[in-house]
Structures are given as C-alpha cells and as structure tokens.
Amino acid sequence: MINFNGECFNNLKSVPEELLLHLDSLPIHVNHIIAINGKISLLESHYFSIMASLRRFRVKIPMYYTLNFFQEQTDNLSKLEDNKEELKKITIKFYRTHNPAPNSPVTSICFLMQIDELYMGGKDINLTLYKDYYLFADEFSNLFQTNESLRKLGQVFAYENGFRASLLLNHHKRLAESTHGAVFLIREEGIHTPALSEGGVNSVIRHALIEFLNNKNKATVIETEIPTFSIQQSQEIFLISAEYGWTNVDQFRRKVFEKKESEIIRKEFLDNLKNQL
C-alpha cells in the first residue's frame, strides 16, 4: 500500500497517470521514520526536520502540512496494511510537481508515503571501507538525499565483495557515516561518532540516540573527527538508521568486535522510542 499526496492506493499501477508524472525526477527530500503500532515515534522531531529540509530546497510548502497531518496520513495507510507488526518503517518522498522555470522558480510539491517492515533486533554484519568516492564535509551533505547515490554505490561495493555494509569517508579521508546509517564506536573513554561537520546525515534517530545516551548518563558521547586507523581501536561498533534499523558490527578487517554494551543500549533505546509516542 502507498499513500500518494493524501490518497491511498494498492500500488503504483493504481495511481492516476497525471499523478505519476510527478515522479519523473528524483525526490527532493526523503525521510525515514519509525512507527510503533502505527504511531510515529519522535513525531515532533521528524516534523520539524522535514519542514527545515523542504525550506532549504526552495519549494512551496502547503499550509496543511501540519504535525497532525502526517500522523493522519500514517494512520490512513496503517489501517489498510495486512501486516500488523509492531515496528514499521515509513518512507516519505517529496517531489516537485513541475520543474523550476524563470517565471515560477519556487515550485509546489507532492509526497509519496510507503510502509515497510523494520528490524531493530540488532543484525550482526561484517564491514568494509568504501574508498572509490568521498562525501564532502559540509552542511549540504547533512541532508539525506545529497549523498544517497553514493551510499547505494557503497552498498553495491560491499555486496559484491562479500560484506553487508560499507563505511563512507569524507574528502578529508575521515569517517563520515555508513551505508546503513550513523556510526557509533564504543571505547573506554566514551562513545565516539562522526560530527555532523564530517558530512554524515543529520537524522532524527541519530540525534535521539545521542540525546538518550547523554540524558541517561550511559556514556559520554563524543562527536568528533575519526580517522580510519582508529576504527579498529574500538571495543564495539554499531550502526543505526530509521531505514535499516539497528545493526551490530561483528567484524571490520581483522578486528572482531564485542556486542555486550551495544545490546544493552539497543534494548533500552527501543523502550525509550516506545515512550515517545
């Protein structure tokens, strides 16, 4: 099931042709959201993140794009879903309704919403390093859509070489993020994660996890520059995103990582997300 601009359809084939024409270009913004029993966790944070991103892309934002509107659209779609699993991933893609022109540079927009399964149980994977291309360490890279093509290339590289995910570097050749979300490295002095200035996505789930860890005094979260040689100095590594869920890193190169502390954090953070409804 999909929700196209407020109207639900069984699939894209059911969408009227005049609406499908809006999909002839790449989305200007993509947002992945975790839903628990049909309700959006961290709804307010996701809403403000979406609005801020759309404003940066210079489009006309409809007045009815309110916080409650997006929850209502999720509710409409959830009611039609056969799969009633507790955890779901909601993907919202925003498109321009027409290309910018000299007489109308700021265009109107539409959205496509889809619900899929999400696994937050902590998959164990092995990692590799993708070095064919680099992310730029700037604020525009903090938007999800900016480097999505590069993340897909890194994903293909990992699969072709027998790995499940890749770490991505910025043009300073420091760690920025992964193909499966934000990277967190557990060390004796605290939990390290690449600073946003390194070029990774400024996702709601990343911010929520950092806030959770700081508020619960679980560990000191250090947002910093991380050179590649220091990755193997970590005791544990995990990845998180609303697109791929929670991923524990089993091995990177010759280093095999533990998962004890990561699993404790995962379970407590998931409980915290359920309390954000």
ZATOR-880916 format. One record per atom (N, C-alpha, C): residue in one letter; atom name; x negated, y, z negated. Coordinates in steps of 0.001 Angstrom, whole numbers. Atoms other than C-alpha are relative to their C-alpha. Last residue first. Example, Ala and Ser with C-alpha at 12.3 -4.5 7.8 and 13.67 -1.06 7.14 Angstrom:
BEGIN
   torfi   fiba        px        py        pz
       S      N       820     -1190        60
       S     CA    -13670     -1060     -7140
       S      C       770      1090      -730
       A      N      -890     -1190         0
       A     CA    -12300     -4500     -7800
       A      C      -900      1200         0
END
This chain:
BEGIN
   torfi   fiba        px        py        pz
       L      N     -1224       -32      -804
       L     CA     -4537      8143    -21169
       L      C       976      1026      -542
       Q      N       -71     -1294      -677
       Q     CA     -7963      8889    -22692
       Q      C      1275       143       841
       N      N      -524      -996       941
       N     CA     -7747      6076    -25259
       N      C       155      1374       635
       K      N     -1397       327       234
       K     CA     -8106      3467    -22521
       K      C       653       993      -951
       L      N      -771      -399     -1183
       L     CA    -11311      5168    -21458
       L      C      1488      -263      -190
       N      N      -134     -1451        40
       N     CA    -12666      4849    -25021
       N      C       805       512      1194
       D      N     -1033      -301       999
       D     CA    -11991      1120    -25042
       D      C       256      1510       -64
       L      N     -1258       409      -616
       L     CA    -13982       877    -21814
       L      C      1169       251      -960
       F      N      -385     -1059      -921
       F     CA    -16778      2879    -23449
       F      C      1324      -328       693
       E      N      -482     -1143       776
       E     CA    -16917       498    -26413
       E      C       449      1140       911
       K      N     -1254       342       671
       K     CA    -17112     -2586    -24203
       K      C       576      1198      -758
       R      N     -1066       226      -977
       R     CA    -19729     -1109    -21865
       R      C      1344      -240      -680
       I      N      -447     -1296      -511
       I     CA    -21887       296    -24676
       I      C      1180      -180       949
       I      N      -668      -673      1121
       I     CA    -22110     -3091    -26404
       I      C       574      1332       467
       E      N     -1295       652       186
       E     CA    -22866     -4783    -23079
       E      C       782       636     -1146
       S      N      -898      -414     -1089
       S     CA    -25638     -2307    -22270
       S      C      1396      -564      -197
       E      N      -508     -1332       342
       E     CA    -27264     -2906    -25672
       E      C       991       492      1056
       K      N      -648        -6      1309
       K     CA    -27618     -6660    -25049
       K      C       625      1353      -334
       K      N     -1340      -584      -189
       K     CA    -28306     -6618    -21313
       K      C       738       161     -1331
       E      N      -981       500       958
       E     CA    -32040     -7392    -21085
       E      C      1356       661       270
       F      N      -517      -878      1040
       F     CA    -34055     -6656    -17981
       F      C       967      -727      -922
       V      N     -1315       519       351
       V     CA    -36277     -8851    -15803
       V      C       487       778     -1223
       K      N      -489      -238      1365
       K     CA    -39183     -6927    -14297
       K      C      1410      -544      -162
       R      N       319      1154       856
       R     CA    -40856     -8437    -11244
       R      C       543       139     -1418
       R      N      1358       491      -262
       R     CA    -39175     -6157     -8694
       R      C      -284     -1170      -936
       F      N       528      -950      -978
       F     CA    -35970     -4977    -10353
       F      C     -1483      -304       172
       Q      N      1414       -14      -357
       Q     CA    -33988     -7663    -12183
       Q      C      -288      1095      1019
       D      N       696      1182       516
       D     CA    -30722     -8208    -14045
       D      C     -1496        75       272
       V      N      1134       357      -856
       V     CA    -29181     -4779    -13564
       V      C      -771     -1133      -661
       N      N      1247       212       742
       N     CA    -25768     -4576    -15221
       N      C     -1101      -422       964
       T      N       932       981      -555
       T     CA    -22977     -3109    -13102
       T      C     -1245       -70      -866
       W      N      1208        89       834
       W     CA    -19889     -1309    -14401
       W      C      -882     -1119       534
       G      N      -122       428      1387
       G     CA    -17184      -285    -11921
       G      C     -1340        20      -727
       Y      N       508      1362       175
       Y     CA    -17861      -185     -8193
       Y      C       109      -514     -1428
       E      N      -150       773     -1237
       E     CA    -15849      2895     -7120
       E      C      -388     -1465      -207
       A      N     -1411       371       -87
       A     CA    -15305      4529    -10524
       A      C       269      -808      1261
       S      N      -765      -875      -877
       S     CA    -19068      4458    -10947
       S      C      1447      -454       -35
       I      N     -1435      -187       219
       I     CA    -21592      2965    -13350
       I      C       577       968      1024
       L      N      -546      -944      -964
       L     CA    -25046      1437    -13096
       L      C      1492       157      -277
       F      N     -1346       266      -501
       F     CA    -27003      -336    -15843
       F      C       449      1136       914
       I      N      -494      -946      -999
       I     CA    -30649      -683    -16766
       I      C      1428      -385       352
       E      N     -1242       361      -667
       E     CA    -32209     -2318    -19844
       E      C       355      1080      1023
       Q      N      -407      1294       547
       Q     CA    -35614     -2363    -21556
       Q      C      1255      -524       707
       S      N     -1263        46       733
       S     CA    -37020       385    -19344
       S      C       257     -1400      -543
       Q      N       310      -175      1411
       Q     CA    -40694       634    -18361
       Q      C      1245       -70      -882
       Q      N       265      1305       605
       Q     CA    -39838      -831    -14974
       Q      C      -412        82     -1463
       I      N     -1243       768        57
       I     CA    -38252      2442    -13896
       I      C      -200     -1312      -744
       S      N      -459       129      1385
       S     CA    -41355      4453    -14838
       S      C      1263      -846      -130
       F      N       870       910       758
       F     CA    -43188      3919    -11522
       F      C       511      -237     -1424
       T      N      -281      1419      -261
       T     CA    -40234      5380     -9609
       T      C      -848      -945      -857
       P      N       828       520     -1088
       P     CA    -40476      8821    -11189
       P      C       195     -1508       137
       I      N       447      1378       220
       I     CA    -37509      9865    -13353
       I      C      -825      -469      1199
       E      N       633       508     -1215
       E     CA    -36752     13570    -13760
       E      C      -561     -1394      -291
       T      N      1367      -406      -294
       T     CA    -34426     14228    -16686
       T      C      -455      -463      1375
       E      N      -148      -243     -1436
       E     CA    -31038     13890    -18306
       E      C     -1300       631       483
       I      N       975      -947      -527
       I     CA    -31885     12411    -21707
       I      C       184        97      1505
       V      N       -31        62     -1463
       V     CA    -29022     10743    -23547
       V      C      -892      1106       546
       T      N       272     -1289      -606
       T     CA    -29929     10275    -27212
       T      C       -19      -170      1513
       A      N      1388      -177      -400
       A     CA    -28264      7130    -28449
       A      C      -160      1414       532
       K      N       512      1317      -377
       K     CA    -25014      5824    -29829
       K      C     -1477        57       345
       N      N      1369       150       518
       N     CA    -24345      9084    -31631
       N      C      -570     -1383       283
       K      N         4      1167       885
       K     CA    -20651      8633    -30836
       K      C     -1368      -240      -636
       N      N      -953      -209      1100
       N     CA    -20390     12147    -29442
       N      C       -20     -1139     -1004
       N      N       447     -1088       870
       N     CA    -23574     11843    -27376
       N      C       911       166     -1212
       L      N      1216       415       690
       L     CA    -22720      8425    -25964
       L      C      -495      1076      -964
       F      N      -331      1061       957
       F     CA    -19158      9452    -25120
       F      C     -1226      -402      -819
       E      N      -706      -639      1111
       E     CA    -20260     12715    -23493
       E      C       341     -1016     -1089
       I      N      1004      -788       725
       I     CA    -22786     10862    -21334
       I      C       632       656     -1225
       L      N       869       938       719
       L     CA    -20128      8303    -20383
       L      C     -1048       745      -822
       A      N      -750       553      1126
       A     CA    -17559     10992    -19526
       A      C      -867      -956      -820
       H      N      -105     -1015      1043
       H     CA    -20057     12904    -17373
       H      C       691      -554     -1241
       R      N      1357      -238       515
       R     CA    -20901      9804    -15360
       R      C        47       974     -1165
       I      N       315      1156       831
       I     CA    -17205      8873    -15013
       I      C     -1411       128      -594
       V      N      -703      -111      1276
       V     CA    -16343     12365    -13788
       V      C      -395     -1138      -934
       S      N     -1272       701       124
       S     CA    -18955     12198    -11057
       S      C       595       178     -1391
       N      N      -512      -510      1265
       N     CA    -21655     14768    -10324
       N      C      1394      -601      -219
       V      N     -1390      -458        10
       V     CA    -23243     12677     -7587
       V      C       406       441     -1413
       G      N     -1033      1024       127
       G     CA    -27040     12491     -7627
       G      C      1392       600       -53
       G      N      -758       255     -1222
       G     CA    -29374     15166     -6247
       G      C      1065     -1069       -76
       E      N       739       972      -807
       E     CA    -32214     15486     -8787
       E      C       787      -445      1233
       S      N       901      -752      -869
       S     CA    -30656     18679    -10200
       S      C      -847      -915       885
       L      N      -759      -348     -1207
       L     CA    -27904     16441    -11567
       L      C      -857       782       986
       A      N      -738     -1258       126
       A     CA    -30482     15030    -13999
       A      C       741       298      1301
       P      N       454     -1131      -828
       P     CA    -31459     11397    -13477
       P      C       869      1235      -223
       T      N      -760       -10     -1251
       T     CA    -30505      9204    -16460
       T      C      -477      1182       831
       H      N       379      -959     -1034
       H     CA    -32523      8223    -19525
       H      C       927      -143      1210
       I      N      -512       426     -1301
       I     CA    -31088      6528    -22602
       I      C      -304      1090      1021
       G      N     -1342      -439      -374
       G     CA    -33142      7021    -25755
       G      C       414      -557      1353
       E      N      -218     -1390       408
       E     CA    -36666      6873    -27156
       E      C      1378       522       357
       E      N       102      -137      1454
       E     CA    -36862      3068    -27092
       E      C       344      1412      -461
       R      N      1375        81       481
       R     CA    -35588      2895    -23542
       R      C       -15       211     -1508
       I      N       113        43      1456
       I     CA    -32244      2263    -21866
       I      C     -1452      -225      -392
       L      N      1119       843       407
       L     CA    -32103      3363    -18224
       L      C      -167        73     -1517
       F      N       364      -248      1400
       F     CA    -28835      4723    -16839
       F      C     -1058     -1019      -418
       V      N       951       948       587
       V     CA    -28209      5015    -13099
       V      C      -324       427     -1430
       A      N      1025      -630       825
       A     CA    -25129      6709    -11610
       A      C      -852     -1069      -688
       G      N      -335      -992      1011
       G     CA    -23223      4821     -8946
       G      C     -1190       563      -744
       H      N     -1140       423       814
       H     CA    -23390      1632     -6910
       H      C       247       952     -1168
       T      N     -1126       222      -912
       T     CA    -25652      2791     -4050
       T      C      1260      -375      -773
       S      N        28      1304      -657
       S     CA    -27937      4159     -6725
       S      C      1162       -97       971
       E      N     -1189       784       335
       E     CA    -28835      7592     -8120
       E      C      -166     -1381       624
       A      N     -1152      -897       -24
       A     CA    -31563     10259     -7922
       A      C      1277      -721      -439
       L      N     -1295       672        47
       L     CA    -34865      8534     -8767
       L      C      1140      1014       -51
       R      N      -414       367      1349
       R     CA    -37911     10561     -7749
       R      C      1400      -614        61
       K      N       295      1419       223
       K     CA    -39536     10694     -4318
       K      C       184      -394     -1462
       H      N      1188       -54       849
       H     CA    -39463     14529     -4302
       H      C      -493     -1412      -339
       H      N      1145      -329      -850
       H     CA    -37116     14198     -1311
       H      C     -1273       283      -812
       N      N      -133     -1314      -628
       N     CA    -34643     12342     -3540
       N      C     -1283       330       764
       L      N       939     -1037       422
       L     CA    -34679      8614     -4164
       L      C       338      1328       641
       L      N       233     -1048      -988
       L     CA    -31925      6006     -3967
       L      C      -889      1088      -586
       L      N       239     -1284       639
       L     CA    -31856      2734     -5905
       L      C      -349      1010      1087
       S      N      1262      -723      -169
       S     CA    -30381      -109     -3907
       S      C       -38      1231      -895
       A      N      -102     -1463        23
       A     CA    -27712     -2718     -4567
       A      C     -1388       601       164
       R      N     -1397      -400       126
       R     CA    -26933     -6458     -4318
       R      C       193      1509         7
       F      N      -286      -704      1248
       F     CA    -30274     -7732     -3007
       F      C      1468       418       -21
       G      N      -309       920      1093
       G     CA    -31065    -10399      -385
       G      C       240       644     -1345
       N      N      1229       496       613
       N     CA    -32859     -8193      2115
       N      C       256      -841     -1258
       E      N       822       667     -1010
       E     CA    -29953     -7574      4471
       E      C     -1247      -640      -606
       Y      N      -623      1270      -381
       Y     CA    -27677     -6844      1528
       Y      C      -859      -775       998
       A      N        40       937      1130
       A     CA    -30003     -4194        85
       A      C       548     -1367       407
       F      N      1398       402       201
       F     CA    -30578     -2466      3434
       F      C      -102     -1040     -1115
       V      N       294       949     -1077
       V     CA    -26817     -2422      4094
       V      C     -1422      -542      -157
       Q      N      -732      1215       323
       Q     CA    -26274      -759       716
       Q      C      -269     -1091      1039
       G      N       726       658      1083
       G     CA    -28979      1810      1356
       G      C       652     -1310      -405
       L      N      1227       534      -598
       L     CA    -27345      2632      4668
       L      C      -823      -750     -1046
       K      N      -385      1189      -767
       K     CA    -23994      2975      2893
       K      C     -1217      -629       681
       R      N      -255      1081       955
       R     CA    -25554      5337       342
       R      C       384     -1284       717
       L      N      1301       493       452
       L     CA    -26993      7420      3189
       L      C       174     -1130     -1013
       S      N       587       794     -1087
       S     CA    -23566      7731      4796
       S      C     -1343      -590      -413
       E      N      -676      1288       -79
       E     CA    -22052      8821      1460
       E      C      -585      -878      1101
       N      N       968      1067      -290
       N     CA    -24671     11532       963
       N      C       642     -1380       107
       T      N      1219      -487      -645
       T     CA    -22527     14681      1103
       T      C      -925     -1122       435
       Q      N       -19       234     -1441
       Q     CA    -19175     12988       391
       Q      C     -1316       358       688
       F      N         4      1404      -410
       F     CA    -19693     12597     -3342
       F      C      -205      -166      1498
       L      N     -1315       366      -505
       L     CA    -20652     16204     -4085
       L      C       -50     -1405       585
       N      N      -812       450      1126
       N     CA    -23820     16525     -6203
       N      C      1424      -365       409
       S      N       123      1452       127
       S     CA    -25843     16636     -2982
       S      C       807      -545     -1170
       F      N      -914       572      -975
       F     CA    -24534     20159     -2426
       F      C       -57     -1521       -35
       E      N     -1362        81       518
       E     CA    -26191     21187     -5695
       E      C       969      -633       995
       D      N      -667     -1301       102
       D     CA    -29715     20367     -4530
       D      C      1451      -205      -410
       A      N      -286      -322      1397
       A     CA    -32255     17545     -4655
       A      C       585      1405       -82
       F      N       533     -1299       388
       F     CA    -32064     16424     -1052
       F      C       438       313     -1422
       L      N      -989     -1019       310
       L     CA    -31476     12699      -716
       L      C      -709      1323      -279
       Y      N       -66      -554      1351
       Y     CA    -34161     10584       935
       Y      C      1142       999      -132
       Y      N      -442     -1401       -10
       Y     CA    -34365      8252      3915
       Y      C       181       455     -1444
       D      N       -21      -438     -1397
       D     CA    -36142      4937      4606
       D      C       377      1471       119
       K      N       941     -1098      -232
       K     CA    -37117      4482       937
       K      C        -9       484      1457
       Y      N      -215      -411     -1386
       Y     CA    -34404      2228      -536
       Y      C      -835      1253       276
       L      N       222     -1433      -173
       L     CA    -35648       519     -3703
       L      C       153       350      1477
       T      N      1170      -329      -798
       T     CA    -34318     -2910     -4628
       T      C       -76      1521       135
       L      N       113     -1297      -671
       L     CA    -32012     -4184     -7330
       L      C     -1219        73       904
       N      N      1402      -384      -161
       N     CA    -30851     -7524     -8698
       N      C       -76      1205       929
       I      N       550       -67     -1355
       I     CA    -27303     -7894     -9956
       I      C     -1516       222       -42
       D      N      1464        42        87
       D     CA    -25302     -8876    -13049
       D      C      -573       -33      1413
       K      N       661       936      -923
       K     CA    -21638     -7779    -12944
       K      C     -1512        73      -190
       G      N      1449        27        52
       G     CA    -20349     -5988    -16042
       G      C      -617     -1077       874
       G      N       497      1037       890
       G     CA    -16686     -6607    -16752
       G      C     -1506      -107       -78
       M      N       838      -677       997
       M     CA    -15506     -3305    -15312
       M      C      -625      -997      -972
       Y      N       570       906       996
       Y     CA    -14089     -4832    -12131
       Y      C      -938       773      -917
       L      N      1234      -531       582
       L     CA    -11762     -2661    -10078
       L      C      -472      -949     -1086
       E      N       460       619      1234
       E     CA     -8991     -3815     -7734
       E      C     -1304       643      -463
       D      N       709      1269      -174
       D     CA     -7668     -1415     -5131
       D      C      -393      -551     -1364
       I      N       333       676      1260
       I     CA     -5211      1479     -4944
       I      C      -640     -1344       302
       Q      N       -56      1456       -64
       Q     CA     -5084      3860     -1957
       Q      C      -414      -588     -1340
       M      N       270       647      1292
       M     CA     -4407      7573     -1550
       M      C       178     -1510       132
       L      N      -302      1418      -124
       L     CA     -4656      9581      1678
       L      C      -419      -675     -1298
       F      N       751      1004       744
       F     CA     -4573     13354      1444
       F      C       499     -1401       307
       C      N      -904      1077       395
       C     CA     -3643     16379      3526
       C      C      -836     -1042      -730
       I      N       522      1351       229
       I     CA     -5335     19729      4113
       I      C      1129      -987      -271
       S      N      -801       740       966
       S     CA     -4739     23259      5420
       S      C      -538     -1427       -88
       T      N     -1066       894      -452
       T     CA     -7534     25072      7218
       T      C       819      -574     -1149
       V      N      -376       721      1222
       V     CA     -9674     28104      6420
       V      C      1234      -833       316
       P      N      1157       742       527
       P     CA    -11277     29157      9718
       P      C       316      -825     -1241
       S      N      -467       702      1197
       S     CA     -7971     30092     11363
       S      C     -1138      -846      -584
       N      N     -1179      -696       535
       N     CA     -8549     32684     14121
       N      C       597      -685     -1237
       P      N       273     -1415       310
       P     CA    -12115     31578     14828
       P      C      1186       739      -616
       A      N        45      -782     -1232
       A     CA    -11151     27869     14522
       A      C      -245      1459      -359
       P      N       113     -1447       163
       P     CA    -11585     25242     11814
       P      C      -143       699      1351
       N      N      1370      -506        64
       N     CA    -10459     21767     12902
       N      C       -20      1512      -203
       H      N       515      -379     -1313
       H     CA     -6946     20655     12064
       H      C     -1409       551      -173
       T      N     -1078       304      -944
       T     CA     -5100     18941      9198
       T      C      -347       448      1418
       R      N      -537     -1212      -613
       R     CA     -8356     18857      7226
       R      C      1106      -400       969
       Y      N       343      -299     -1394
       Y     CA     -8719     15616      5317
       Y      C       526      1376       386
       F      N      -610     -1230      -490
       F     CA     -8785     14636      1635
       F      C      -526       322      1400
       K      N       790      -638     -1052
       K     CA     -9474     11073       518
       K      C       767      1216       525
       I      N      -714     -1091      -661
       I     CA     -8138      9744     -2783
       I      C      -959       662       988
       T      N       839      -790      -898
       T     CA     -9340      6338     -3967
       T      C       866      1053       678
       I      N      -769      -857      -903
       I     CA     -7648      4806     -6991
       I      C      -977       818       819
       K      N       760     -1125      -551
       K     CA     -9462      1909     -8630
       K      C       904       754       958
       K      N       -72      -237     -1440
       K     CA     -7370      -361    -10812
       K      C      -913      1164       382
       L      N       931      -989      -550
       L     CA     -7643     -1908    -14269
       L      C       127        86      1514
       E      N       101     -1169       882
       E     CA     -4704     -3630    -15976
       E      C      -850      1103       620
       E      N      1182        44       870
       E     CA     -3898     -5993    -13097
       E      C      -114      1298      -797
       K      N      -213      -802      1209
       K     CA      -338     -5703    -11764
       K      C     -1166       -90      -980
       N      N      1021       360       983
       N     CA      -952     -6881     -8191
       N      C       102       934     -1209
       D      N      -305      1335       501
       D     CA      2294     -6514     -6243
       D      C      -955      -414     -1114
       E      N      1092       961       -41
       E     CA      1902     -2754     -5844
       E      C       429     -1344      -590
       L      N      -147       827     -1193
       L     CA      5043      -754     -5080
       L      C     -1070     -1074       109
       K      N     -1282       712        67
       K     CA      5371       757     -8557
       K      C       177      -973      1159
       S      N       132      1132       923
       S     CA      1671      1639     -8529
       S      C      1274      -832       -62
       L      N       741      1072      -674
       L     CA      2071      3827     -5438
       L      C       -83     -1255      -871
       N      N      -787       451     -1153
       N     CA      4801      6005     -6909
       N      C      -663     -1181       700
       D      N     -1143       772       494
       D     CA      2952      6215    -10236
       D      C       807      -583      1155
       T      N       533      1285       445
       T     CA      -246      7323     -8509
       T      C      1121      -909      -486
       Q      N       322       735     -1226
       Q     CA      1648     10049     -6677
       Q      C      -576     -1375      -316
       E      N     -1254       459      -604
       E     CA      3191     11144     -9984
       E      C      -257      -809      1269
       Q      N      -460      1143       792
       Q     CA      -237     11284    -11626
       Q      C      1292      -564       575
       F      N       855      1146      -327
       F     CA     -1478     13436     -8749
       F      C       355     -1223      -846
       F      N      -284       478     -1351
       F     CA      1476     15819     -9067
       F      C      -816     -1250       328
       N      N     -1092       976        53
       N     CA      1109     16096    -12857
       N      C       312      -580      1377
       L      N       469      1167       734
       L     CA     -2296     17760    -12511
       L      C      1074     -1087       -16
       T      N       150      -182      1441
       T     CA      -987     20126     -9877
       T      C      -501     -1290      -636
       Y      N      1081       878       456
       Y     CA     -1440     20144     -6127
       Y      C      -266       276     -1478
       Y      N      -566      1130       725
       Y     CA      1959     21814     -5614
       Y      C     -1060     -1030      -392
       M      N      -356      -387      1361
       M     CA       285     25121     -4772
       M      C       546     -1170      -806
       P      N     -1440      -196       256
       P     CA     -1322     23558     -1721
       P      C       283       316     -1459
       I      N      -450       997       967
       I     CA     -5109     24079     -1465
       I      C      1481       244      -293
       K      N     -1199      -474       677
       K     CA     -6046     25938      1701
       K      C       514     -1112      -915
       V      N     -1265       457      -578
       V     CA     -9598     24921      2575
       V      C      1161       614      -791
       R      N      -706     -1097      -664
       R     CA    -13066     26378      2008
       R      C      1240      -489       746
       F      N      -115       316     -1422
       F     CA    -15071     23215      1255
       F      C       887       992       751
       R      N      1327      -136      -610
       R     CA    -16242     24589     -2102
       R      C        49      -295      1497
       R      N       289     -1432      -167
       R     CA    -12614     25090     -3115
       R      C     -1350       215       681
       L      N      -776      -497     -1137
       L     CA    -11914     21410     -2448
       L      C      -261      1491       238
       S      N       605       485     -1243
       S     CA    -14749     20372     -4771
       S      C       733       540      1220
       A      N      1277      -706      -184
       A     CA    -13543     22554     -7661
       A      C      -654      -404      1317
       M      N      -271     -1390      -380
       M     CA     -9974     21296     -7278
       M      C     -1295       778       263
       I      N      -554       -31     -1351
       I     CA    -11053     17656     -7277
       I      C       207      1436       468
       S      N      1091       361      -913
       S     CA    -13268     18090    -10354
       S      C       462        54      1450
       F      N       844     -1187      -151
       F     CA    -10480     19949    -12167
       F      C     -1194      -267       912
       Y      N      -745     -1070      -682
       Y     CA     -8077     17090    -11516
       Y      C      -878      1225       241
       H      N       -63       308     -1433
       H     CA    -10564     14363    -12404
       H      C       685      1129       766
       S      N      1354      -156      -544
       S     CA    -11306     15988    -15768
       S      C       -22      -264      1498
       E      N       306     -1433       -64
       E     CA     -7602     16385    -16530
       E      C     -1379       243       614
       L      N      -781      -687     -1042
       L     CA     -6805     12787    -15641
       L      C      -391      1463       148
       L      N       740     -1251      -211
       L     CA     -9584     11233    -17748
       L      C       670       846      1081
       S      N       851      -342      1128
       S     CA     -7853      7846    -17331
       S      C      -808      1244       344
       I      N      1348      -463      -297
       I     CA     -5143      7857    -14708
       I      C      -733       334     -1287
       K      N       240     -1355       494
       K     CA     -2108      5783    -15680
       K      C     -1465       385       214
       G      N      -645     -1011      -837
       G     CA     -1022      2781    -13604
       G      C      -241      1430      -425
       N      N     -1449       231         3
       N     CA     -1838       208    -16276
       N      C       750      1122       725
       I      N      -237      1077       959
       I     CA     -5314      1717    -16523
       I      C      1502      -140      -182
       A      N     -1355        15       543
       A     CA     -6344      3821    -13536
       A      C       158     -1222      -901
       I      N      -389      1219       706
       I     CA     -9976      4619    -12758
       I      C      1403       169      -561
       I      N      -594      -181      1326
       I     CA    -10504      7333    -10149
       I      C       336     -1353      -602
       H      N      -362      1315       536
       H     CA    -12613      7591     -7019
       H      C       393       160     -1460
       N      N        59       104      1448
       N     CA    -12611     10974     -5271
       N      C       461     -1389      -423
       V      N      -495      1299       465
       V     CA    -13436     11588     -1628
       V      C      -160       -46     -1513
       H      N       306       348      1390
       H     CA    -13849     15033       -54
       H      C       636     -1346      -332
       I      N       835     -1069       563
       I     CA    -13993     16495      3444
       I      C      -371      -307     -1445
       P      N      -630      -741      1097
       P     CA    -12796     13238      4960
       P      C      -939      1076      -529
       L      N       373       477      1332
       L     CA    -14491     12348      8262
       L      C       752       776     -1076
       S      N      1306      -513       435
       S     CA    -12601     13159     11441
       S      C      -293      -552     -1389
       D      N       959       129     -1103
       D     CA     -9735     11648     13468
       D      C     -1369       572      -343
       L      N      1108       849       413
       L     CA     -7720     11025     10306
       L      C     -1065      -145      1068
       H      N       811      -733       979
       H     CA     -5327     13947     10802
       H      C     -1243      -782      -417
       L      N       909      -894      -720
       L     CA     -4090     12265     13983
       L      C      -883       795      -953
       L      N      1267       700      -232
       L     CA     -2642      9527     11786
       L      C     -1013       886       710
       L      N       792       -60      1225
       L     CA        22     11961     10604
       L      C     -1362      -652       182
       E      N       366     -1404       217
       E     CA      1408     12624     14091
       E      C      -799       179     -1290
       E      N      1170      -380      -788
       E     CA      1252      8886     14796
       E      C      -444      1433      -273
       P      N      -328      -646     -1279
       P     CA      3630      8007     11970
       P      C     -1246       532       701
       V      N        72     -1464        77
       V     CA      2099      5748      9270
       V      C       336       599      1365
       S      N     -1339      -532       260
       S     CA      3296      2124      9386
       S      C        40      1521       -20
       K      N      -801       212     -1200
       K     CA       109       867     11030
       K      C      1405       588      -147
       L      N       204     -1108      -934
       L     CA     -1846      2466      8183
       L      C       840      -145      1270
       N      N      1346       -27      -550
       N     CA      -349        10      5695
       N      C      -110      1148       991
       N      N       587      1324       220
       N     CA      2762      -632      3600
       N      C     -1456       -48       442
       F      N      -127       899     -1145
       F     CA      3578      3080      3467
       F      C      -661     -1331      -337
       C      N       637      1314        93
       C     CA      4163      5603       667
       C      C       309      -869      1222
       E      N      -914      1025      -500
       E     CA      4882      9289      1262
       E      C      -720     -1342        50
       G      N     -1216        33       789
       G     CA      3191     12023      -785
       G      C      1020     -1018       440
       N      N      -546     -1330       226
       N     CA       448     13014      1640
       N      C      1351        -8      -711
       F      N       494      -995      -944
       F     CA      -170      9451      2743
       F      C       755      1305      -219
       N      N      -799     -1208       170
       N     CA       204      6997      -131
       N      C      -610      1064       904
       I      N       700     -1281       -23
       I     CA     -1092      3561       728
       I      C       999      1135      -201
       M      N      -834     -1203         0
       M     CA         0         0         0
       M      C      -868      1252         0
END
